[in-house]
C-alpha cells in the first residue's frame, strides 16, 4: 500500500531491504513548504520517526478478514 494509508496500530515493513516488521506508534501528515498542497507522512515506530512521501510504497500487515473482504469487493466489482 502507500504510506498515506498507514494507520496507528498496524505493522509495517519498509519495501527496500527491511527484513523486520514494526508496530506503528504515530502517523502525522505535515504539509510541505511547496505549492500544490502536497504533504509527506511521518510514521513513528520503534521510537523513531521516518518520513515518506504520501505515495511511497510500504508493506502493511492486515488482519486476514480485512484482506478477504477487500478481495471479495474487488471480485464483485468485475
N, CA and C of each residue as an Amber inpcrd file, in Angstrom:
protein
   234
   0.8460000  -1.1800000   0.0000000   0.0000000   0.0000000   0.0000000
   0.8870000   1.2370000   0.0000000   0.2640000   2.3970000   0.0520000
   1.0240000   3.6480000   0.0970000   1.1570000   4.1380000   1.5290000
   2.2060000   4.8790000   1.7990000   2.4550000   5.4000000   3.1430000
   1.2610000   6.2020000   3.6630000   0.5370000   6.8570000   2.7670000
  -0.6090000   7.6730000   3.1750000  -1.7480000   6.8330000   3.7740000
  -1.7510000   5.5250000   3.5450000  -2.8300000   4.6660000   4.0230000
  -2.5140000   3.9760000   5.3450000  -1.3240000   4.1950000   5.8830000
  -0.9020000   3.5470000   7.1200000  -1.6160000   4.1670000   8.3130000
  -2.0360000   3.2880000   9.2550000  -2.7280000   3.7530000  10.4500000
  -1.9860000   3.2970000  11.7030000  -2.1850000   4.0320000  12.7880000
  -1.5950000   3.6720000  14.0790000  -2.0820000   2.2810000  14.4620000
  -1.1810000   1.4610000  14.9740000  -1.5140000   0.1120000  15.4060000
  -1.2640000  -0.9540000  14.3540000  -0.9890000  -0.5450000  13.1160000
  -0.6740000  -1.5120000  12.0680000   0.8150000  -1.8730000  12.1390000
   1.1450000  -2.9830000  11.5260000   2.5300000  -3.4190000  11.4180000
   3.0040000  -3.1090000  10.0080000   4.1570000  -2.4420000   9.8920000
   4.6780000  -2.0590000   8.5840000   6.0750000  -2.6210000   8.3710000
   6.4060000  -2.7390000   7.0850000   7.7410000  -3.1530000   6.6770000
   8.1220000  -2.2710000   5.5020000   9.2380000  -1.5630000   5.6450000
   9.6780000  -0.7320000   4.5320000  10.0110000  -1.6290000   3.3650000
   9.7200000  -1.1970000   2.1690000   9.8700000  -2.0630000   0.9930000
  11.3110000  -2.2600000   0.5380000  12.2170000  -1.4340000   0.9740000
  13.5850000  -1.5010000   0.4530000  14.5240000  -2.1680000   1.4450000
  14.5110000  -3.4970000   1.4680000  15.5070000  -4.2440000   2.2240000
  15.2890000  -4.3300000   3.7150000  14.1160000  -3.9820000   4.2180000
  13.8680000  -4.0610000   5.6520000  13.2820000  -5.4420000   5.9670000
  14.0140000  -6.3000000   6.6730000  13.5060000  -7.6410000   6.9470000
  12.5510000  -7.7010000   8.1420000  12.4480000  -6.6170000   8.9030000
  11.6630000  -6.6250000  10.1360000  10.3180000  -5.9260000   9.9750000
   9.3670000  -6.3040000  10.8240000   8.0620000  -5.6330000  10.8960000
   8.0780000  -4.7060000  12.0940000   7.4140000  -3.5400000  11.9650000
   7.4460000  -2.5130000  13.0020000   6.0230000  -2.0630000  13.3280000
   5.7180000  -1.9580000  14.6270000   4.4050000  -1.5070000  15.0690000
   4.3390000   0.0170000  14.9650000   3.3460000   0.5280000  14.2490000
   3.1990000   1.9750000  14.0520000   2.6690000   2.6070000  15.3380000
   3.4360000   3.5670000  15.8690000   3.0780000   4.2440000  17.1060000
   2.3650000   5.5700000  16.8570000   2.6900000   6.2230000  15.7370000
   2.0990000   7.5240000  15.4360000   2.1960000   7.7770000  13.9350000
   1.2170000   8.5150000  13.4000000   1.2290000   8.9070000  11.9920000
   0.8700000  10.3870000  11.9160000   1.7160000  11.1710000  11.2750000
   1.4650000  12.5980000  11.0790000   1.5280000  12.9060000   9.5870000
   0.8200000  13.9660000   9.1890000   0.8420000  14.4030000   7.7910000
   1.1400000  15.9090000   7.7250000   2.3710000  16.2880000   8.0440000
   2.7220000  17.7120000   7.9860000   2.7680000  18.2100000   6.5430000
   2.3290000  19.4550000   6.2960000   2.4050000  19.9900000   4.9320000
   3.8480000  20.3210000   4.5530000   4.1330000  20.2050000   3.2700000
   5.4390000  20.6200000   2.7630000   5.4070000  22.1200000   2.4880000
   6.5600000  22.6960000   2.3770000   6.6450000  24.1270000   2.0920000
   6.6760000  24.3820000   0.5940000   5.9450000  23.5940000  -0.1740000
   5.9150000  23.7900000  -1.6190000   4.4740000  23.9970000  -2.0590000
   4.2730000  24.6740000  -3.1720000   2.9140000  24.9090000  -3.6510000
   2.2180000  23.6120000  -4.0530000   0.9040000  23.6520000  -4.0810000
   0.1390000  22.4970000  -4.5160000  -0.4150000  21.6650000  -3.3860000
  -0.1770000  22.0520000  -2.1470000  -0.7470000  21.3430000  -1.0170000
  -0.2200000  19.9340000  -0.8100000   0.9340000  19.6100000  -1.3550000
   1.4970000  18.2760000  -1.1600000   1.9790000  18.1270000   0.2710000
   2.0130000  16.9210000   0.7140000   2.4610000  16.6540000   2.0690000
   3.2240000  15.3320000   2.1020000   3.8250000  15.0740000   3.2340000
   4.5040000  13.8040000   3.4190000   3.9020000  13.1400000   4.6480000
   4.2700000  11.9110000   4.8730000   3.7450000  11.1620000   6.0050000
   4.9080000  10.8240000   6.9260000   4.7440000  11.1530000   8.1960000
   5.7660000  10.8220000   9.1940000   5.2180000   9.6610000  10.0220000
   5.8340000   8.4920000   9.8470000   5.4070000   7.2850000  10.5460000
   6.4290000   6.9880000  11.6440000   5.9430000   6.9020000  12.8720000
   6.8260000   6.6280000  14.0070000   6.6760000   5.1750000  14.4350000
   7.7910000   4.4820000  14.4730000   7.8320000   3.1210000  15.0200000
   9.1700000   2.9240000  15.6920000   9.1860000   2.0810000  16.6840000
  10.4130000   1.8080000  17.4460000  11.0010000   3.0850000  18.0420000
  10.1290000   4.0570000  18.3470000  10.5720000   5.3010000  18.9590000
  11.2360000   6.2890000  18.0120000  11.2620000   5.9960000  16.7260000
  11.9110000   6.8660000  15.7510000  10.9390000   7.2190000  14.6310000
  10.9220000   8.4940000  14.2390000  10.0610000   8.9470000  13.1460000
  10.7660000   8.7280000  11.8080000   9.9960000   8.2650000  10.8260000
  10.5050000   8.0350000   9.4730000   9.6030000   8.7830000   8.5070000
  10.1860000   9.5910000   7.6360000   9.4120000  10.3920000   6.6870000
   9.3050000   9.6910000   5.3360000   8.0790000   9.6900000   4.7810000
   7.7890000   9.1030000   3.4760000   6.9950000  10.1040000   2.6560000
   7.1330000  10.0340000   1.3470000   6.1830000  10.7560000   0.5060000
   4.8660000  10.0090000   0.6320000   3.7580000  10.7000000   0.4610000
   2.4470000  10.0730000   0.6280000   2.2650000   8.8630000  -0.2860000
   2.9090000   8.8810000  -1.4550000   2.7390000   7.7980000  -2.4230000
   3.8780000   6.7730000  -2.3960000   4.7540000   6.8300000  -1.4010000
   5.8000000   5.8170000  -1.2790000   5.1720000   4.4770000  -0.9130000
   5.6580000   3.4060000  -1.5230000   5.1550000   2.0630000  -1.2310000
   5.6870000   1.5990000   0.1180000   4.8080000   0.9370000   0.8670000
   5.1840000   0.3790000   2.1620000   4.3280000  -0.8610000   2.3810000
   4.8940000  -1.8810000   2.9860000   4.1300000  -3.1090000   3.2370000
   3.4100000  -2.9810000   4.5630000   2.1400000  -3.3740000   4.5930000
   1.3290000  -3.3120000   5.8030000   0.7340000  -4.6910000   6.0510000
   0.8840000  -5.1770000   7.2800000   0.2580000  -6.4500000   7.6540000
  -1.1710000  -6.1470000   8.0690000  -2.1180000  -6.7590000   7.3850000
  -3.5270000  -6.5460000   7.6750000  -4.1380000  -7.8530000   8.1800000
  -5.1550000  -7.7550000   9.0490000  -5.8190000  -8.9790000   9.5240000
  -6.4190000  -9.7470000   8.3440000  -6.3740000 -11.0680000   8.3720000
  -6.8780000 -11.8590000   7.2510000  -8.3140000 -11.5130000   6.8520000
  -9.1910000 -11.2450000   7.8030000 -10.5870000 -10.9420000   7.4720000
 -10.6790000  -9.6850000   6.6130000  -9.8530000  -8.7040000   6.8940000
  -9.8610000  -7.4620000   6.1230000  -9.3720000  -7.7080000   4.6970000
  -8.3680000  -8.5520000   4.5460000  -7.8360000  -8.8640000   3.2250000
  -8.8820000  -9.6100000   2.3980000  -9.5350000 -10.5910000   3.0030000
 -10.5570000 -11.3630000   2.2920000 -11.7070000 -10.4640000   1.8640000
 -12.1720000  -9.5850000   2.7560000 -13.2700000  -8.6710000   2.4190000
 -12.8830000  -7.7730000   1.2540000 -11.6570000  -7.2930000   1.2280000
 -11.1870000  -6.4340000   0.1460000 -11.1650000  -7.2010000  -1.1750000
 -10.6900000  -8.4450000  -1.1410000 -10.6560000  -9.2600000  -2.3540000
 -12.0660000  -9.5340000  -2.8740000 -13.0060000  -9.8210000  -1.9610000
 -14.3850000 -10.0830000  -2.3710000 -15.0180000  -8.8490000  -3.0100000
 -14.7130000  -7.6700000  -2.4710000 -15.2480000  -6.4190000  -3.0560000
 -14.7190000  -6.2220000  -4.4690000 -13.4300000  -6.4830000  -4.6690000
 -12.8350000  -6.3340000  -5.9970000 -13.4820000  -7.3010000  -6.9870000
 -13.6670000  -8.5390000  -6.5570000 -14.2580000  -9.5520000  -7.4340000
 -15.7110000  -9.2290000  -7.7560000 -16.4560000  -8.6850000  -6.8210000
 -17.8630000  -8.3220000  -7.0420000 -17.9770000  -7.1720000  -8.0210000
 -16.9480000  -6.3390000  -8.0970000 -16.9530000  -5.1840000  -8.9960000
 -16.6230000  -5.5310000 -10.4280000 -16.2450000  -6.7460000 -10.6960000
 -15.8700000  -7.1490000 -12.0600000 -17.0640000  -7.3080000 -12.9300000
